[in-house]
Amino acid sequence: QVQLVESGGGLVQPGGSLRLSCAAARFILDYYAVGWFRHAPGKEREGGACLSSSDGSSVYTDSVKGRFTISRDNAKNTVYLQMNSLKPGDTAVYYCAANTMRRLCPTSWLTHEYNYWGPGTQVTVSS
């Protein structure tokens, strides 16, 4: 069974950094588009970043652009989300998700575009 597992969440002060990891089991992340989403209490789940496998291009939502960076380590079959200049508004459960039907990131951030999801990791930004 395909599995995605996130790690690296925790408590960080405003302005701080965290790096989230998304490790895959039973499929090769490099073959597919992989995205990071987040879900804050009382809000809809929203997209943040996506990395295409076909050309290595990445896309970001405006809320994280310039602060977050998505990357991949093929040797470790892991996708990362480096988060810098964190704000209290970044507090959420962060999920990685894979679209195993395409190599390019979807043009929308609709959650149904991704067919495999990890269980999530909590990120709390607070002083």
C-alpha positions in Angstrom: 0.0 0.0 0.0 1.2 3.4 -0.9 2.2 5.5 2.1 3.3 9.1 2.7 4.5 10.2 6.1 5.3 13.7 7.2 7.7 14.7 9.9 9.5 17.8 11.2 6.6 19.7 12.7 6.8 21.4 16.0 6.6 24.6 18.0 8.6 27.6 16.6 8.8 31.3 17.4 7.6 33.9 14.9 10.4 34.6 12.5 11.8 31.1 12.9 12.3 28.2 10.5 11.3 24.6 10.2 11.9 21.9 7.6 9.2 19.4 7.0 9.9 16.0 5.4 7.6 13.8 3.4 8.8 10.2 3.0 7.2 7.8 0.6 6.8 4.0 0.8 6.0 1.7 -2.1 6.2 4.3 -4.8 8.8 6.7 -6.3 8.1 10.3 -5.5 10.2 11.5 -8.3 7.7 10.1 -10.8 4.8 12.3 -9.7 3.8 15.8 -8.7 4.0 16.3 -5.0 2.3 19.1 -3.0 2.2 20.5 0.5 -1.1 21.6 1.9 -2.1 23.0 5.3 -5.3 23.0 7.4 -5.7 25.6 10.2 -8.6 25.4 12.7 -11.7 26.9 11.4 -10.4 27.2 7.8 -10.5 25.2 4.6 -7.5 23.1 3.7 -5.3 25.2 1.5 -2.5 24.5 -0.9 1.0 25.9 -0.4 3.6 24.4 -2.7 3.9 21.8 -5.4 6.9 20.2 -7.2 6.6 18.8 -10.6 8.5 15.7 -11.5 8.7 16.3 -15.3 10.8 19.4 -15.2 11.5 20.0 -11.6 9.4 23.2 -11.6 7.7 24.4 -8.5 4.7 26.6 -7.8 3.6 28.4 -4.6 0.5 30.1 -3.3 0.8 33.8 -2.5 0.6 33.1 1.2 3.9 31.3 1.3 5.7 32.5 -1.8 9.2 33.9 -1.0 9.2 32.2 2.4 8.7 28.5 1.7 10.8 26.3 -0.6 9.8 22.8 -1.8 12.6 20.4 -2.9 13.2 16.7 -3.4 16.0 14.2 -2.5 15.6 11.3 -4.9 18.1 9.1 -3.1 16.0 9.3 0.1 12.6 9.3 -1.8 11.7 12.3 0.2 10.2 15.7 -0.5 10.9 18.7 1.8 9.3 21.9 2.7 11.7 24.5 4.0 9.7 27.2 5.9 11.4 30.5 6.8 10.1 33.7 8.4 7.3 31.8 10.0 4.2 33.7 11.2 1.5 32.8 13.7 -0.8 32.6 10.7 1.2 29.6 9.4 0.0 27.6 12.3 -1.7 24.5 10.9 -1.5 20.8 10.3 0.7 20.3 7.2 0.1 17.5 4.7 2.0 16.2 1.8 0.1 14.8 -1.1 1.0 13.1 -4.3 -0.8 13.1 -7.7 0.1 9.7 -9.2 -1.7 10.4 -12.4 0.5 13.2 -13.6 4.1 14.5 -13.5 3.2 18.2 -13.7 1.6 20.1 -10.8 -2.1 20.6 -11.2 -3.2 24.1 -12.2 -5.5 24.3 -9.2 -5.1 23.7 -5.5 -8.2 21.5 -5.3 -7.6 18.7 -2.9 -9.2 16.1 -5.2 -6.3 16.7 -7.6 -4.1 14.6 -5.3 -4.9 11.0 -4.7 -2.5 10.1 -1.9 -2.1 11.9 1.4 0.0 11.6 4.5 -1.5 11.9 8.0 -0.1 15.4 8.6 2.3 17.1 11.0 1.4 19.9 13.4 3.3 23.2 13.0 2.7 25.9 15.7 4.1 29.3 15.4 3.9 31.1 18.7 6.0 33.1 21.1 
